[in-house]
Amino acid sequence: MDAMLNKLLSCFGVGGHEDEVRKVIIDELKDIKCQINEDKMGNLIVKIGEGLEKLMFCAHMDEIGLIATYIEDNGFIRVGSIGDFNTYDIVHNLVKFEGGAIGKVAAAKSNPEIGDLFIDIGASSRDQALKSVREGDVASFLGDAFEAQKNIIGPGLNNRVGCYILLRLIKEIKETNKELYFVFSSQAELGGRGARAVAFSIEPDKCIVVDLEESGDAIGGKNNIKLGNGPVLTVMDRSLIMHHEVKEMLESAAKEKEIKIQYTSTSRISEGGTIHKEKTGVKTGMIAIPCRYNHSISEMVNVSDIEGAIELLKAVL
């Protein structure tokens, strides 16, 4: 696996707690000529170039996770969700709190909702549990990413893969006649809060959101997206219809560079939904990496789709 991607995937970065991810990104850019700013929401904004057109690229740093909502007298930790995921997928798996405590996710029912889940860190009482975890502490899903059959598999691919793509773009820029903004946003899993603040402050002309999209090539899949068939243009989701100028720009670049692309529409919401409505409006679209088991503890993406997205976005810089 690429070393920079591995570093990003090794970071703790549940929504609202993206500090480790920011540090890795800043370190990766230490030798790059660019302006780097962090705003009050925790977004990292990298500016390169000057020009008449402001073009913004956005990928969120945060990942799904759990937050401790109440610690029972017997030491079990009740939790809430940070981000959207199937609770069934996470039962019997391990999580790690930001402070270092590790516990198992268990459930009081066989078909649990989030309110039925609890974390067992081995404490026998509330007082003992409070020595390691307090209400409001957040936990990420424990596991190491690895590469197999030219696929990357593991937790947190959504959306460290997007961050990796933006970093690659920044490092490979030779020259540009545009004012480019590369935004590593915070709190996307909490409704795209970080991206909204950045769009308000930058007022870009166009924005391309880089994220992951559920593929349909696993058993029970519900769309035609396949791993290895190229990046995906999300023409519509529940919060955004891709602006036709952004769509045409990406399609033209794909045709010129002979890059395979796929198309989808989805019922989920995206950061583009908050970005495109700011100020007088932003022409917004999304390019996504196909992902099996999106928003789970074992997401899967194909290396060739990542490289295809990088080449496609380089063509519009």
VENWO-V866620 format. One record per residue. N is the residue number from 1. PSI is psi as a letter, one per 30 degrees, with the letter a starting at -180 (* if undefined). NEAR is the number of other C-alpha atoms within 8 Angstrom. Layout:
BEGIN
N & PSI & NEAR
N & PSI & NEAR
END
This chain:
BEGIN
1 & k & 7
2 & k & 5
3 & e & 6
4 & e & 7
5 & e & 11
6 & e & 10
7 & e & 9
8 & e & 11
9 & f & 11
10 & f & 7
11 & k & 8
12 & k & 10
13 & h & 14
14 & l & 14
15 & k & 16
16 & f & 9
17 & h & 8
18 & g & 14
19 & e & 7
20 & e & 9
21 & e & 12
22 & e & 10
23 & e & 8
24 & e & 10
25 & e & 9
26 & e & 9
27 & e & 7
28 & f & 8
29 & g & 9
30 & f & 6
31 & g & 5
32 & k & 6
33 & j & 5
34 & l & 7
35 & k & 8
36 & k & 9
37 & k & 7
38 & k & 9
39 & a & 8
40 & f & 5
41 & f & 8
42 & g & 11
43 & k & 14
44 & k & 12
45 & j & 13
46 & k & 11
47 & k & 11
48 & k & 10
49 & l & 10
50 & k & 9
51 & l & 8
52 & f & 7
53 & k & 8
54 & j & 13
55 & k & 12
56 & k & 13
57 & k & 13
58 & k & 14
59 & k & 14
60 & k & 15
61 & f & 16
62 & l & 18
63 & l & 13
64 & l & 15
65 & a & 13
66 & l & 11
67 & k & 13
68 & k & 15
69 & f & 10
70 & k & 8
71 & j & 14
72 & l & 10
73 & f & 8
74 & g & 8
75 & f & 16
76 & k & 16
77 & j & 12
78 & k & 13
79 & l & 14
80 & l & 10
81 & k & 10
82 & j & 12
83 & l & 10
84 & k & 8
85 & l & 8
86 & j & 8
87 & f & 9
88 & e & 8
89 & f & 8
90 & f & 10
91 & k & 10
92 & g & 7
93 & l & 10
94 & k & 10
95 & l & 12
96 & k & 12
97 & l & 12
98 & e & 10
99 & f & 6
100 & f & 7
101 & k & 10
102 & k & 9
103 & l & 11
104 & k & 11
105 & k & 14
106 & l & 11
107 & l & 10
108 & f & 7
109 & l & 6
110 & f & 5
111 & i & 5
112 & l & 12
113 & l & 8
114 & e & 9
115 & f & 8
116 & f & 9
117 & l & 14
118 & l & 11
119 & k & 12
120 & j & 12
121 & g & 11
122 & g & 6
123 & k & 11
124 & f & 9
125 & l & 11
126 & e & 13
127 & e & 8
128 & e & 10
129 & e & 15
130 & f & 9
131 & f & 7
132 & e & 9
133 & k & 11
134 & l & 10
135 & k & 9
136 & f & 7
137 & k & 10
138 & l & 11
139 & k & 12
140 & l & 15
141 & k & 11
142 & k & 10
143 & l & 7
144 & k & 7
145 & l & 10
146 & l & 8
147 & k & 9
148 & k & 7
149 & h & 4
150 & g & 8
151 & k & 10
152 & k & 13
153 & k & 13
154 & a & 13
155 & l & 15
156 & g & 11
157 & e & 12
158 & j & 14
159 & h & 14
160 & f & 14
161 & e & 11
162 & e & 13
163 & e & 12
164 & e & 11
165 & e & 11
166 & e & 12
167 & e & 11
168 & e & 9
169 & e & 11
170 & e & 8
171 & f & 8
172 & g & 6
173 & k & 9
174 & e & 4
175 & l & 5
176 & k & 9
177 & g & 8
178 & l & 12
179 & j & 14
180 & k & 13
181 & k & 12
182 & j & 12
183 & k & 15
184 & j & 12
185 & l & 15
186 & l & 17
187 & h & 14
188 & e & 15
189 & f & 12
190 & g & 9
191 & g & 8
192 & h & 13
193 & e & 11
194 & e & 13
195 & e & 16
196 & e & 12
197 & e & 9
198 & e & 10
199 & e & 11
200 & e & 10
201 & e & 6
202 & e & 6
203 & h & 10
204 & l & 11
205 & e & 10
206 & l & 11
207 & k & 14
208 & j & 12
209 & k & 13
210 & k & 12
211 & a & 14
212 & l & 12
213 & k & 10
214 & k & 10
215 & l & 15
216 & g & 13
217 & g & 11
218 & l & 7
219 & k & 5
220 & g & 5
221 & l & 8
222 & g & 5
223 & a & 8
224 & g & 7
225 & k & 14
226 & k & 9
227 & k & 13
228 & f & 8
229 & g & 10
230 & l & 15
231 & l & 15
232 & k & 14
233 & j & 13
234 & j & 14
235 & f & 12
236 & k & 11
237 & a & 13
238 & f & 9
239 & f & 11
240 & k & 11
241 & k & 8
242 & k & 13
243 & k & 9
244 & e & 6
245 & e & 7
246 & e & 13
247 & e & 12
248 & e & 8
249 & e & 9
250 & e & 11
251 & e & 8
252 & e & 8
253 & e & 11
254 & e & 12
255 & e & 8
256 & e & 7
257 & g & 9
258 & h & 6
259 & k & 11
260 & k & 9
261 & l & 10
262 & l & 10
263 & k & 9
264 & l & 11
265 & l & 8
266 & l & 8
267 & f & 6
268 & l & 7
269 & l & 9
270 & l & 12
271 & f & 12
272 & f & 12
273 & e & 10
274 & e & 13
275 & e & 14
276 & f & 11
277 & f & 9
278 & k & 12
279 & b & 6
280 & g & 5
281 & l & 7
282 & k & 13
283 & j & 12
284 & k & 14
285 & l & 16
286 & k & 13
287 & k & 13
288 & l & 13
289 & k & 15
290 & k & 17
291 & k & 14
292 & k & 13
293 & h & 10
294 & k & 11
295 & h & 10
296 & a & 11
297 & f & 12
298 & i & 8
299 & l & 16
300 & k & 13
301 & l & 14
302 & k & 13
303 & e & 10
304 & e & 9
305 & e & 15
306 & e & 12
307 & e & 8
308 & e & 12
309 & e & 14
310 & e & 11
311 & e & 10
312 & e & 13
313 & e & 10
314 & e & 9
315 & f & 8
316 & g & 8
317 & * & 8
END
